[in-house]
Amino acid sequence: MHHKKGRWLALIAVLLVLCGVGGWFGYRHYSLGVISDKQIIKNINSHLLKNNPTSKQTKSYAKIVKSTTRTLDNAYVKVNPYGTSPLTALMIFKTDKAAKVTYTVVGKTDNTSITNTVKGYQTTHQVPIVGLYANYSNQVQVTLTYKDGTTEQKTFTIKTGKLPKNLRNTKITVSKSNKSKMEIGNNELTYINKTSEEPFAVDADGNIRWYSTLYSRHTFVQLSNGHLLIQNRTNGNKGSYNVLSETDYLGRIYRRYRFSDKLGKSSLEQYITAVHHDALELPNHNLLVTISGGDKYAEDVIAEIDYKTGKTVKVIDFKKLLPSSMYRNYSSTTTKGGKIDWLHMNSLYYDQKTGNLLISARNQDITMSINYKTGKINWIIFLTTYR
């Protein structure tokens, strides 16, 4: 009886020791400012914004399409149809027979014309025209191709306004180009995202042929459906950069993902920003973004955002993958909000074949690979600069 009682006392003692050790590690974890993944998800507070600023316009254009009896000869043309993409136009008309539509924005020089074809044969046509010159009477050739091979063509003149002052003052120099060997010279544009300004695109001559009035900060990604994912703000050029908008090149917004205003401030400017540098689309169409977790540290978390609901479904906190000394002893960079910017993730790349995620982190001078599903580190490259 005494022997059995002694064993129970020993077991209780072991449990107390284990509880004490666990509590010590938990306290140590907390004392370093590291919070749980559950708390990070709560802090991020991602969700879809229900009020879509272009839904009203979309409905009005749907009525136009439904009621219009216009043919190609007197097609309805609206420049900047959704109010945020001034070098685009929406053309609407009907045909008696099903036809495929091709348009060409005629370039000012060789190999700067932009041609696109709307998929499928239709009788009701909504043609998204992209690539107009600013402050110019653009010549746009529209060609109808019928199923029997016959064609019909008409040229439209579409006038546009001036570029905004900051884009007019942007110096773009083309020192040397071989348009016959460049994608940019074969119906392509190069897109440029200037921090905290309008993103824009240039042709092979350096002429701006597209821009968005949605002020963007860092994130500018093309999705698999051809839409753009742009980081911007709900209040024009004021407020927090805590919204990711899914938009097309004409400016129609399909989804807006909203994040908390309290996740951190930029280390260079006064702007508050949650998603800070990069985003990508996973094979399941969810979004993977670099973000701050809402603790005392900044720019060291990756979050997976459900594409349909906007909710955060998974986070990876790199403080839980890397040695604590890397963030505990770091004091070189802090944000204007006083957060420790020990990692500063800059870019993400997902390898669909292996399921591995490649990240680069400026403030630790590292590039590393992890398995996204397991969180296991595959390798780390430390870069050292010798002076």
N, C-alpha and C positions, 0 to 999 in steps of 0.2 A: 504493500500500500504506500509506504514512504518512498519506495523506489519509483513508482508510477507518478507520485506527486512531484518528485524531483525532476522527472522528465518534462512534465508540464511547465514547471517553473523555468526550466532551461529553454523550452520552446518559446515561452512568453518573452524571456530576456532577449532571445535572438530576434524575435519580431520587433521588439522595442528598438533594438539596435538598428535593424533594417529601416524602420520608420524614421529613426533619427537621421540616418545617412541619407535617405530619400528626401527628408525635409531639408537637410543641409544643402543637397544638390539643388533642390527646388528654390531655396532661398538664394543660393549663389546665382542660379539662372536669372532669377528676378532682379537681384541686385545689380546685374550687368545691363539691365534695361531691356532684356529680351522678353517678348510677350508670346502668348500662344497663337497658333495659326487661327484658331477660332476668333480670338480677339482682333487679329489683323483683318480677317474677313469682315468683321463688324465695323472696324475703323474705316475700311475702304468704302463700304456702303454703296456699292455699285448697283445701278438699276436703270431701266429704260425710262426715258422721258416720254410722257404720254402726249404732250402738246407738240405736234409736228408743225413747224412753221410753214411748210410748203403744202400741207394737206388741203388747205382752202384753194390754193392755185391749181393743184392737181384735179380737184373736183370741177373747177371752172373750165379747165382744158378738156376734161372728159365730156362736158356738156357741148363744147365747141365741136369736138370730134363727132359726137352723136348727131348734132343738128346741122353740121356744115354740108353744103352741096357743092363746095368749091372744087374745081378741077385743077389740074396742074397749071393751067394758064393763069388762074387767079388765086393761087394757093395762099392760105393764111400763113404769115410769117411773123414770128415774135422774137425779137432780139432780147437776150438775157431773160428767158422765160420765167425763171424762179428767183430772180433778183440778186443772185450772188455770182454769176458767171457771165460777165459782160461781152466776152468774145465768142459767144455761142448763140445759136438761134434754134427755135423749134418751128418746123414747117409742117402744116397739116393740109391734106387734100384727099380726094377720093378718085378712084378710077372705075370704069364700068367693068373692066376685066382685071383679074388678079395680075399684079406686076411686082417685080423686084426693083427697089430703088437704089441707085448709086448717086452720090454727090461728090463734086470736086470743088474745093475752095482754091481758086487759081492763084498760084504763087507769083510774087513779084519778079522772081528770078528762076532759073532752071533748077529743077529738083527741090522746089519748096512748095509745090502744090500738095494739098492734102485730100486724099480720096478715101471714102468709106462706103460700104454697102450695107444696107439694112437687111437682116436675114429674112428669108422666106418671101413667098408671094402673097400679097394682100390686096384688098380693094380699098381699105381705109388705111391711110399712111400717116404716121407720125415720124418725121425725119429729124434726128438730132444732129445739127450741124455744128461741128467743132473746128476751130482753127482759123477764125477770122482775124484779120489785121485790125489794130486799133486806129481810130480816127481816119477811116478809109472807106471808100465805096467798093466793097468786095464783090468780085464776080464769082458767082456760085453756079456751076453747071449741074443740073439735075437730069439724070437719065433713067427712063423707065424701060425695063426689059420684060416683055410678055413671054408666056410659056411657049408660044409658037416661034420665038426667036426675034420677033419684030421689036423695034425700039422707038422711043419718043424722047425728045430732049428739049429742055428750055433753060435759058440762062437768066438768073435773077441778080439784081444788084441789092446788096445788103449793107447798109451804112452802120457804122459803129462810132462810139464816142472816144474821147481821149483816155489815155491811161491815167490812173491816179498819180499824184505828184511823186510819191516815193518810188514807183516803178519807172516813171519818166526819168528820174534821176539815177536809176540803177545803170551803171556802166557795164555794158556787155561787149566784149571785144573778141572777134574771131580772127586769129592771126593766120591760120592755115587750115584749109579743109579740102577734102576730096569727096565730094558729095556722092559720087558713084560707088564709093566703098563704105559709106557711112549709113547706118540705119537711120540716123537723123535726116539724111538726105533722101530717104526712100519712104516717104509717107509717115515719118516718125517725128515726135517732139521730145525734147529733153526737159524734164520737170525739175524745178529748183524750189526748195523750201527754205526761205529766209526766216530765221527765228523771229517770232512775234510780228510778222508782216504777212502780206498776201502771198501764197504760193503761186508760182507762175511757170510757164513752159515756153521754150524758145525753139525756133527752127534752125536750119543749118547756117543761115545768115546772121543768127543772133537776134532776130526779131521776135518779140513777144507775141505769141499766137493764142495764148490761153492764160487766164488767171482767175483766182477766186477771191471774192471780197471777204470770205470767212478767214479772219486772222488766224494763222496757224503757228503752233510752237512745236518744233521737232518732228512730231509724228505725221507721216504722209506715206500711206501704203496703198497699193492697188490690190484689191481682193480678187478671188477667183471668178466672181461674177462680173468683173469689169468695173465695179464701183470703187470709189476711193474711201479710205478711212483717214480722216483728218482730225487732228486735235485742235479744238478751238474753245470758244466761250459762249455762254448763253446770252451775253449782253454785248453783242458787237465787238468793239475793240476795248471793252472795259471788263474788269472783274477777273475771275479765276479761270485758268486754262484747265478745267476739269471736266471737259466734255469731249467724247470721241463721236464724230458724226460720220455716218455712212451716207455718201452722196454720190451722184453721178457727175459727169463732166459738165452737164447743163446746169447743175446746182440743185437738183431735186434731192431732198433729204429723205432717206428711207427709215433710218433708225438713229437715235442719239443715246449714247451711254453716258450716264452721269456718275461722278465720283465725289467723294467728300471734299469739302473746302479746307479741311483741317489737317491734311497729310503732310504739308511741308511747303517751304518757299524756295525759289530758285537761289542758287548760290551767287548768281551774277546780277539778277534783277529783282524787283519787288513783287514779281508775279507769283501767285500761289499756283502750284502745279502738282497734280497727283501722278498721272502717267507722264513720265519725264523725258524719255528718249526714243524708245522703240516699241513696235508692236508687230505681230505677225498673225497669220491665219493658220490654225492647225488643220489637219485632215478632216476633223469633224466639224470644221467651220467656226469653232470657238476661237476667241481672240486671246493671244498670250501677250501680256504687256509688262513693261518694266515700271515699277511703281514704288512708292514709299508706304511703309506699313503702319504709320501712325504712332510709332514709339519714339525714342530719343534719337534714332538713327534715320538716315535718309537714303533713298535710291539703292536699296539692297534687297528688294523683294520682287518676285515674279508672280503675277496673278493670272489665272485662266478665267476668262469672262464668258459665260454662256451666251452664244450669239443670239438666241431667241429671247431670253428673259433678261439679259443684262446682269444677272447675279454672278458673284464670284464663287466658283465651284472648287478652286484649288489654289493654294499659295505655296511658294517655296521661299523660305526666309534663309538667306545665305549665311546669316550668323549661326544657324544651326547645322550648316555643312562644313564651314571653315573653322580653324582654330580661333578660340575666343581672344587670343592675344592680338589677332589682326584688327579687331574693332575696339577691344578694351584699351589697347595702348596707342590708338590712333588719335591724333589731335591736330593734324595738319590742315584739314579743311572742315569748316562748318558752314551751314547755310545761314541766310539772314534770319531765319526763324530759330537759330541756335541748335539745329540738329547736326549730328556728327555724320559727315559724308565720307565714310571710310572706304566704301566700295565704288560707288558711282558707275553703275552699269550703263554702257553705251549702246550695245547692239545685241540682237538675238538672231540665231539661225537654227531652224529645226530641220533635221535630216529624217525624211519620211522612211527611208530604207532601214535605218538603225534605231529610230526612236530617240536618238541623242539630241541634246540641246547644246549649242555652242554659244557662249557668251563672252563678251569682252568687258573689262572693268578698269577704268582709267586710274583710279586712285590707288589701286594695288598693282598696277602694271601687269595684269594677268589676262590670259585667254584660257578658258577652261571648258571641258566637255563633261556633261552629266547625262545620265539616262533619265529622261523626263518622267517615266512611269515610276521608277524605283527611287530616284533622287541620289543614286550612287554616282560618285565622282569617277570618271574614266581617266582623266589626266588634267594636269594644270601646267601651263607654260608661264614662267615668270620672266618678264622682260626687264633687263637692267641696262641703264644708259650710262656709258662711261664718258667722262669729260676730260 
